[in-house]
Amino acid sequence: MRPIKQAFNVFFFFLFSSAAMPVAAQQNKDIAPVDSSETASSPATFTLASLFSSGIDYFGQTTERKLPYIALNGTLRLKSGIYASVTGFHLFSDSAVVSATGLTAGYQFTIAPQLTGDLSYVYTVFPKQSPFLQASSPHMASIAFNYGHLFNTGISADYSFGRQQDFFVSLANAKEFVLNTDRDRHIFATTPQVTIVAGTQQFYETYLVERKNNGKGKGNPPPREESRSYDQFGILSYNFKLPLSYNRASYLVEAAYQLSLLGNNAAERTGKTNSFFTLGVYYQF
């Protein structure tokens, strides 16, 4: 696995595929092929990244109002597998320069050939009246495992806590296809990925309350339907992601489209779909 590709996947692992980060915590974890020999010999790396997204994606769900944003990230990953990250988010609809800030600390380790594990914790600072779905739960602890075989399979568990507590489990399968190589200097690739996410929805109940009270965060929860239990565990979404990446030397550019079909445990719009487009640029020192 090429160093920039590895850094890219590690970055995406805790920024856009794990509830690790506030906006993209859809935890549709991007799965990287595992190369234990490279992991053991890789030096410390620092990656700068920027990402544009057409809307907030939290485990396949999104807000009623479209909220496109841009995220800027700096990630330091040590040879030991320890990594740390700082991410700033800006919503285009927000007058503030920084709409949210995420701080991540984690440890990636090799269990066996083609099998890796990852432990991470993220604390996210949300301003008052934040429109983010997960603003009531600024803490996120995660554990994930990746196994490389014919496909790359990943399973993760995420515990989100704060004013509300939620638990999520994600199962993903991905396959990388290299579209073009030029002596390993110009690399075009696509890695289609299918992810199933299950979890609870107490964060969404808080979101509904604050939306009802114009973001003031006061008042009683809206009346629940008899069949609706926000702490019930069930399928939240089925997600299909199709990325196209270009990798050369120390940088990578990726455009991706994601289609999410909401499951029967989604708080609203069960059986409906959400679409997301992202464009990211990553540079490794």
C-alpha positions in Angstrom: 0.0 0.0 0.0 1.4 3.4 -0.9 2.1 5.8 2.0 -0.3 8.6 0.8 -3.0 6.0 0.2 -2.5 4.7 3.7 -2.6 8.2 5.3 -5.7 8.9 3.3 -7.5 5.9 4.5 -6.4 6.5 8.1 -7.6 10.1 7.9 -11.0 9.0 6.4 -11.3 6.3 9.0 -11.7 8.6 11.9 -12.9 11.8 10.1 -15.6 10.7 7.7 -16.4 7.2 8.6 -16.6 6.9 12.2 -18.8 9.0 14.4 -15.4 10.2 15.3 -16.0 13.5 13.7 -19.1 15.6 14.0 -20.4 16.0 10.5 -19.3 12.8 8.8 -19.7 10.5 11.6 -21.9 8.4 9.4 -19.4 5.8 10.4 -19.7 4.3 7.0 -16.0 3.6 7.6 -13.8 3.7 4.5 -11.9 0.5 4.5 -8.3 0.3 3.6 -6.4 -2.9 2.5 -4.3 -4.0 5.4 -0.5 -4.3 5.0 1.0 -5.1 8.3 4.6 -5.0 7.1 4.1 -1.4 5.9 2.3 -0.4 9.1 5.3 -1.6 11.1 7.9 0.2 9.0 6.1 3.4 8.2 7.6 6.6 9.6 5.6 9.3 11.3 3.4 11.2 8.9 1.5 14.5 8.9 -1.4 15.0 6.6 -3.3 18.2 5.7 -6.7 17.8 4.2 -9.8 19.8 3.1 -13.2 18.4 2.2 -16.3 19.8 0.7 -19.7 18.0 1.3 -23.1 18.8 -0.1 -24.7 18.2 3.3 -24.4 16.8 6.9 -24.2 13.0 6.9 -24.7 11.3 10.2 -24.9 7.5 9.7 -26.8 8.1 6.4 -29.2 10.6 8.0 -29.3 14.4 7.4 -31.1 17.5 8.4 -34.3 18.7 6.8 -32.4 21.7 5.5 -29.5 21.2 3.2 -26.3 22.2 5.0 -23.2 22.1 2.7 -20.0 22.6 4.5 -16.2 22.5 4.2 -13.9 20.8 6.7 -10.1 21.4 7.2 -8.1 18.8 9.0 -4.5 18.2 10.3 -3.5 14.7 11.2 -0.4 13.4 12.9 0.2 9.7 12.8 3.2 8.1 14.6 5.1 4.9 13.7 3.7 3.3 16.8 0.1 3.6 15.4 -0.9 6.5 17.7 -2.6 9.3 15.9 -4.1 12.7 16.7 -6.3 15.0 14.6 -7.8 18.5 14.7 -10.7 19.3 12.4 -12.6 22.5 11.8 -16.0 22.7 10.1 -17.6 25.6 8.4 -21.3 25.6 7.4 -21.9 27.8 4.4 -25.1 28.9 6.0 -23.3 29.9 9.2 -22.0 33.5 9.8 -19.3 32.1 12.1 -16.0 31.0 10.6 -15.9 27.8 12.7 -19.2 26.0 13.0 -17.7 23.1 15.0 -14.3 21.7 16.0 -13.4 18.1 16.5 -10.4 16.7 18.4 -9.4 13.1 17.9 -7.0 10.7 19.6 -6.6 7.1 18.6 -4.4 4.0 18.2 -4.3 1.7 15.2 -2.7 -1.7 15.7 -2.0 -5.0 13.8 -3.7 -8.1 15.2 -2.7 -10.6 12.5 -1.8 -10.5 8.8 -4.5 -8.6 6.9 -6.3 -7.8 10.2 -6.0 -4.5 12.0 -7.8 -2.8 14.9 -8.5 0.8 15.8 -9.4 2.6 19.1 -10.4 6.2 19.0 -12.0 9.0 21.1 -13.3 12.3 19.7 -14.5 15.4 21.5 -16.4 17.9 19.4 -17.0 21.5 20.4 -20.5 22.6 19.2 -21.7 26.2 19.6 -25.0 27.0 21.1 -28.0 26.5 18.7 -25.9 24.2 16.6 -27.7 22.7 13.6 -25.7 19.5 13.7 -27.7 16.4 14.3 -25.3 15.1 16.9 -24.7 18.3 18.8 -26.3 16.9 22.0 -23.5 14.2 22.1 -20.1 15.8 21.9 -18.2 12.6 23.0 -17.6 9.6 20.8 -15.7 6.4 21.7 -15.1 3.9 18.9 -13.5 0.5 18.2 -13.1 -0.9 14.7 -11.6 -3.9 12.9 -10.6 -4.2 9.3 -9.9 -7.5 7.5 -8.4 -7.6 4.0 -9.3 -10.6 1.8 -11.1 -10.8 -1.6 -12.9 -7.8 -0.3 -12.0 -5.4 2.6 -14.4 -6.0 5.4 -14.8 -3.7 8.4 -16.9 -3.7 11.5 -17.1 -0.9 14.1 -18.9 0.0 17.3 -19.4 3.6 18.3 -20.7 5.0 21.6 -21.9 8.6 21.5 -22.6 10.4 24.8 -23.3 13.8 26.3 -26.8 15.0 27.0 -27.9 11.9 25.1 -26.4 8.4 24.7 -26.5 6.4 21.6 -24.8 3.2 20.3 -24.0 2.4 16.7 -22.7 -0.7 14.9 -21.5 -0.5 11.2 -20.7 -3.4 8.9 -19.0 -2.5 5.6 -17.6 -4.3 2.5 -15.4 -2.6 -0.1 -13.3 -3.5 -3.1 -10.6 -1.4 -4.7 -10.2 -1.3 -8.5 -7.1 0.4 -10.0 -8.2 2.1 -13.2 -4.9 3.3 -14.5 -1.2 3.3 -13.5 1.8 5.0 -14.9 4.9 3.4 -13.4 3.1 3.7 -10.0 3.3 7.5 -10.2 -0.2 8.4 -11.6 -2.9 6.3 -9.9 -6.6 6.4 -10.6 -8.7 4.1 -8.5 -12.3 3.5 -7.3 -13.4 1.6 -4.1 -17.1 1.0 -4.1 -18.4 0.4 -0.6 -21.6 -1.0 0.9 -22.3 -0.3 4.5 -25.2 -1.2 6.9 -25.6 0.9 10.0 -27.7 0.0 13.1 -28.1 2.0 16.2 -30.3 4.1 18.5 -31.8 7.5 17.8 -31.9 9.5 21.1 -29.7 12.2 19.5 -32.5 12.8 17.0 -35.1 13.3 19.7 -33.0 16.2 21.1 -32.6 17.6 17.6 -36.4 17.6 17.2 -36.8 19.4 20.5 -34.3 22.1 19.7 -35.7 22.5 16.2 -39.2 22.9 17.7 -37.9 25.6 20.1 -36.0 27.5 17.4 -32.6 26.2 18.5 -33.0 27.4 22.1 -32.7 23.8 23.5 -35.6 24.4 26.0 -39.0 22.8 26.5 -40.3 19.3 26.6 -39.8 16.6 23.9 -42.4 16.5 21.2 -45.2 13.9 21.7 -43.9 10.4 20.6 -45.9 8.1 18.4 -46.8 4.9 20.3 -44.7 2.9 17.9 -41.7 5.2 18.2 -39.0 4.6 20.7 -35.8 6.6 20.3 -33.7 4.3 22.4 -34.7 1.2 20.4 -31.8 -0.4 18.5 -32.4 -1.2 14.9 -31.3 -0.6 11.3 -30.7 3.1 10.6 -29.4 3.0 7.0 -28.1 1.1 4.0 -25.3 3.0 2.3 -23.6 2.7 -1.1 -20.6 4.9 -1.8 -18.8 5.3 -5.1 -15.5 7.2 -4.9 -13.0 8.1 -7.7 -9.5 9.0 -6.6 -6.4 10.3 -8.2 -3.1 9.7 -6.3 0.3 11.1 -7.2 3.4 11.3 -5.1 2.4 13.0 -1.8 -1.2 14.1 -2.6 -4.5 12.6 -3.3 -7.8 14.0 -4.7 -11.1 12.2 -4.3 -14.7 12.8 -5.5 -17.4 10.5 -4.1 -21.1 10.0 -4.3 -23.1 8.3 -1.5 -26.7 7.1 -1.6 -28.3 6.2 1.7 -31.5 4.3 2.1 -33.0 4.9 5.5 -33.9 1.9 7.6 -37.0 1.2 9.7 -35.3 2.6 12.9 -34.6 6.0 11.3 -36.4 8.8 13.1 -38.0 10.2 10.0 -38.4 9.4 6.3 -38.2 5.6 6.7 -37.6 4.0 3.3 -36.6 7.3 1.7 -33.1 8.1 0.4 -30.5 10.7 1.0 -27.7 11.7 -1.4 -24.3 13.2 -0.6 -21.5 14.4 -2.8 -18.0 15.0 -1.4 -14.7 16.4 -2.8 -11.5 16.0 -0.8 -7.9 17.0 -1.2 -5.2 15.4 0.9 -1.4 16.3 1.1 1.1 14.3 3.2 4.4 15.6 4.4 
